[in-house]
Amino acid sequence: MGGADSVMWSLERNWDMVGAALDGLDEETVARQPAEGCSSMAWTLWHMNRVVDMFIQSRLQGKDLLWTSQGWSGKYGMAADAKVLGYSAEELAEWKAPSLEVQLGYFEAVKESAREYIRGVTKDDLDTKVVFPPSSQTREHTIATALGQMVWDNVAHGGQIAYLRGMFKGMGWHR
């Protein structure tokens, strides 16, 4: 049994929910802002994936992001160094979602990368200290707390995507 089995279990449940929420939706619905200044499902999925990519690739392994190394920034039509958060209402309104195929492709690539890394984490690894900048400050974490922060963010955004599915299409879509 791996050291981070509960992390993987939580992520898989969340990813299943997100997949179910997106299933059968058209690109217009996925890209629709629920109200001015609010994030669409597409933007939220992109952000959620960028955060996991950042944690798994860069913060925990010191590797290049899939965002750049696999060309996802170009597929999204965005800069390689595009910010991940802090978008204004105007920026959200101007953000153009790529095709659903591109969005789901990045989602799958990020999930596979996370699975590969997390399944290799041992119980002893969890106490390993890692340092990464959450914003302008540098903070020390352990692998365990970093994974916990990543799961928290991922589940929060997964819930937002699921909520928007229900808001746009009604109840009865999940389980």
N, C-alpha and C positions, 0 to 999 in steps of 0.2 A: 504494500500500500504506500502510495506517495505521500510526501509531506504536505502537499497542498490539495488533497482530494476534495476538501470542502469548497475550496476556491473554484476548482474545475466544475464541481457539481452545480454551484450557484450560477456560474457563467453559462453552462450548457442549458440550464432551465430558462435563464433569461434569453439566451439566443433562440431557443425554441419558441418562446413567446413572441419575440420580435419577428421571426420568420412567419409565424402564424398570422401576426398582425398585418404583415405586408402581402401575404398570399392573396392573389386574385385582385389586387388593387391596380388601377391604371396609373401611369406616370403623372397625370394631372392631379389625382388625389394625393399621391405621395408627396408631390411638390407644393401642395396647397398650404398656405399659411392660414391657421384657424382665425387669426385676427391680426390687425396691424401690430407690428413689433414682436410677433410671436414666431417661434421656429416651426418650420414644416417638419413632417416625418423625414423627408429627405435630408434636410440640414441636420436634424437630430441624429440620424443614422450616421451621417458623415462625421459629425463631431464625436459620437460614441466610438466609432472605428478609429479615428485619429488618436483618441486618448489611449485606447488599448495598444495601438501601434507604438505610440510614444513610450508607454510604460514597458511593454515587453521588449521591443527592439532597442530603444535608446537608453532608457533609465536602468533597466535591469541587466541588459547584455552588452551595452556599449556599441551596438551595431547601427548601421544606417536604417532609417525608417523604410518600411515597405512603400510608404507614400512616395518616396523618391526612388528607391532602388528598383522597384518594380514598375515605375512610371505611372502610378495612380494620379499624381498631381496633373500630369498632362491629359490623362483620360477624363479628369474632372474639369479640365480647362482652367486650372488654378496654378498659382505660383508654387514652387516647391517649398517656399518658406511662408505660405499663407498662414495667418494666425488661426488658432484653434478655438479661441473663445474671445469674448469681449466685443461681439458684433453689435453695432447700433441698429435701431429699427430700420434706418435707411439701408444699411448694408444687408440686413436680412431680406428686405424687399427686393434688392438688386441681385441677390445670390441666385444663380441659375443651377438647378439640379441637372446633372448629367442623366443619361438614359438609366432606366432601372437596371439594365444589364450591367452597367458600370458600377452602380451603387452596390448591387448584390455581389459582384465580383470582388470588390474591395472588402466587403463584409466577410466573404468566404476566405480570402487571403489572410485577413487579420485573425479570424478564428483559428485557422490552421496553425499560424505562427504561435498564437497563444497556447494552443493545445500542446504543441511540440515542446515549448519552454516549460510550461507549468507541470506537465507530466514528468519532467525530469527533476523537478525540485524535490529534495529530500527533507526530512524533518530537521536535520542539522543545518541545511541551507537557510531555513526560515529565519534564523537569528543573525545571518550575515548582514553587516551594515552596508548600506548603499546611500550615496549622497546625490541628490538631484535638486535642481531649482524649480519649485512650484510657481514662482513668479520672479520677483526681484530678490528674494531671499534664498539662501541655500539652507536646506534642512536635511538632517540625517534621519534615515529610516532604516528599518530592517526589511529584508525581502518580504517578511510576513505583513508588516504594516503597509508597504507599498502595494502588495497584492490586495490587501483589504481596501485601500483607498480606490484602487482601480475597479474592484467589484462594486463598491458603493456607487461610483460614478456610472458604471455600466448598467446597473440595475435601475438607477434613477431614470436614466434616459430610455431604457427599454420600457419602463412604465409609461413614460410620456408618449412613446410611439404607440403603445397599446391603447392608451387613453384616446389618442387622436383617431385611431382606427374605429373605436366605438363611437366617438363623436360624429365622424363622417358617415359611418355605415350602419350604426345601430348595434344592438346587443346580439349575442348568440354566435359570435365568431370564434370564441376560444373555449375549447373543451366542452 
